[in-house]
Amino acid sequence: MKKLLITGARGFIGRHCLQLLLERKNFEIHAVSRKEQKKDRLDVHWHKVDLLDPRQVPQLLARVKPSHLLHFAWYAEPGKFWNSIENFHWVRASLSLLQAFSVYGGKRVVLAGSCSEYDWKYGYCSEENTPLLPSTPYGICKHSLQIMMAAYSKQTGISSAWGRIFFLYGPHEHPNRLVSSVTLSLLNGSPAHCSHGKQIRDYLYVQDVAEAFLALLQSEVQGPVNIASGRPIAIKEIIIKIAEKLNRKDLVRLGALSASPDEPDFLVGNIGRLSKEVGWRPKYSIDQGLTKTISWWKSRSNDTQ
């Protein structure tokens, strides 16, 4: 059986990938976490490793010798990750991981990128046509890593792909993110303070994001691939949908917060490569995804009462 090493396995996307992998049983699964994990399942081999420690990474790869690598681990604290110095540390750590993967016989690797690598003034982002001009340390570091991974893959013969994530939401999302923060405010009977919400974005339910990454991992597609819905939607439409599902439109405060002057009006991904070359398309509509997300937050609220 093929061996997969997944980093960030307890993160927002990683935990959903892990569940899908367990259901499909087509890999021997090795998962990385900084913290000790309960071995409640015999079909997941957990490794307590600090990927930022250059001594631990080669030791991990020497033990596991994975054929496949799915790398999500990165610094992602909302409101802080865009400009954090941690981004530069994760470039070094990711390169160390990639190098060790190659040394110990790795064959196929997929890394998580970001739509922040694009020049946002173009709005509609295509892997082949949209210029890459990141404006934050996060975007710069992600883009730099993608360039280095492509060059390293060419030198070593490793098969590699890069999933550029746009906007996502769903169970286990950080409570300060858009969908979760609005949902929690309304569930608690508090006003949901928002910007004007006229910004057009591309949102994809997190389980679809996980499915897309696994499809990309098991394909032979090389290079950058947008992980997106391809469907534009105004932020205020998402907010209103949540409020309608909870019957709390009276608590929505559009325009209560100022929109960032750096925010683009329109940012949507072209999913031509994802649909035609990888052969994958989103399964969840925005309505279906929001319904599942709200149900999950309700269950969490009930568990704490």
CORCORZI-V988481 format. One record per backbone hydrogen bond with DSSP energy under -1.0 kcal/mol. NH is the residue of the N-H (numbers start at 1). CO is the residue of the C=O. E is the energy in kcal/mol with one decimal. If there is no record, write none. Layout:
NH/CO/E
NH/CO/E
This chain:
4/28/-2.7
5/68/-2.3
6/30/-2.7
7/70/-2.2
9/32/-1.0
11/8/-1.8
15/11/-2.1
17/13/-2.1
18/14/-2.6
19/15/-1.6
20/16/-1.9
21/17/-2.6
22/18/-2.1
23/19/-1.7
24/20/-1.9
25/21/-2.3
28/2/-3.2
30/4/-2.8
31/45/-2.3
32/6/-2.2
33/47/-2.2
40/38/-1.8
44/41/-1.0
45/29/-2.6
47/31/-2.5
49/33/-1.7
49/47/-1.0
53/50/-2.0
56/53/-1.2
57/53/-1.1
60/56/-2.2
61/57/-2.3
62/58/-2.3
63/59/-1.6
64/60/-2.5
65/61/-2.4
67/3/-1.5
68/3/-2.5
69/108/-2.1
70/5/-2.6
71/110/-2.3
80/77/-2.1
81/77/-2.2
87/84/-1.2
88/85/-1.1
89/85/-1.0
90/86/-2.0
91/87/-1.2
92/88/-1.6
93/89/-2.3
94/90/-2.2
95/91/-2.2
96/92/-2.1
97/93/-2.2
98/94/-2.5
99/95/-2.6
100/96/-2.3
101/97/-2.3
102/98/-1.9
103/99/-2.4
104/100/-2.1
105/102/-1.6
106/101/-3.0
107/67/-2.4
108/67/-2.1
109/159/-2.5
110/69/-2.5
111/161/-1.9
112/71/-1.7
113/163/-3.5
115/165/-2.4
117/114/-1.5
118/115/-1.7
119/131/-2.4
122/119/-1.8
124/122/-2.6
125/268/-3.0
130/126/-1.9
138/82/-2.3
140/136/-2.9
141/137/-2.7
142/138/-2.3
143/139/-2.6
144/140/-2.5
145/141/-2.2
146/142/-2.1
147/143/-2.1
148/144/-2.2
149/145/-2.9
150/146/-2.2
151/147/-2.0
152/148/-2.7
153/149/-2.7
154/150/-1.8
155/151/-1.8
156/152/-2.3
157/153/-2.7
159/107/-2.6
161/109/-1.9
162/223/-2.4
163/111/-2.5
164/225/-2.6
165/113/-1.1
166/227/-1.7
167/202/-1.8
169/204/-1.1
173/170/-1.6
177/174/-2.0
181/177/-3.1
182/178/-2.4
183/179/-2.3
184/180/-2.7
185/181/-2.2
186/182/-2.3
187/183/-2.4
188/184/-1.9
190/185/-3.2
192/251/-2.8
194/253/-2.2
200/265/-3.3
201/233/-2.9
204/167/-2.2
206/169/-2.6
209/205/-1.9
210/206/-2.5
211/207/-2.4
212/208/-2.7
213/209/-2.1
214/210/-2.1
215/211/-2.3
216/212/-2.4
217/213/-2.6
218/214/-1.9
219/216/-1.1
223/160/-1.7
225/162/-2.9
227/164/-3.4
233/201/-2.0
235/199/-2.4
236/197/-3.0
238/234/-1.4
239/235/-2.3
240/236/-2.6
241/237/-2.2
242/238/-2.2
243/239/-2.3
244/240/-2.7
245/241/-2.2
246/242/-1.5
248/243/-2.8
251/248/-1.7
252/249/-1.3
253/192/-2.6
255/195/-1.2
256/253/-1.6
257/194/-2.5
263/260/-1.5
267/200/-1.8
268/123/-2.3
270/125/-3.0
275/271/-2.6
276/272/-2.7
277/273/-1.6
278/273/-2.1
280/274/-2.3
289/285/-2.6
290/286/-2.4
291/287/-2.2
292/288/-2.1
293/289/-2.3
294/290/-2.9
295/291/-2.1
296/292/-2.0
297/293/-2.3
298/294/-2.5
299/295/-2.1
300/296/-2.0
301/297/-2.2
302/298/-2.3
303/299/-1.9
304/300/-1.2
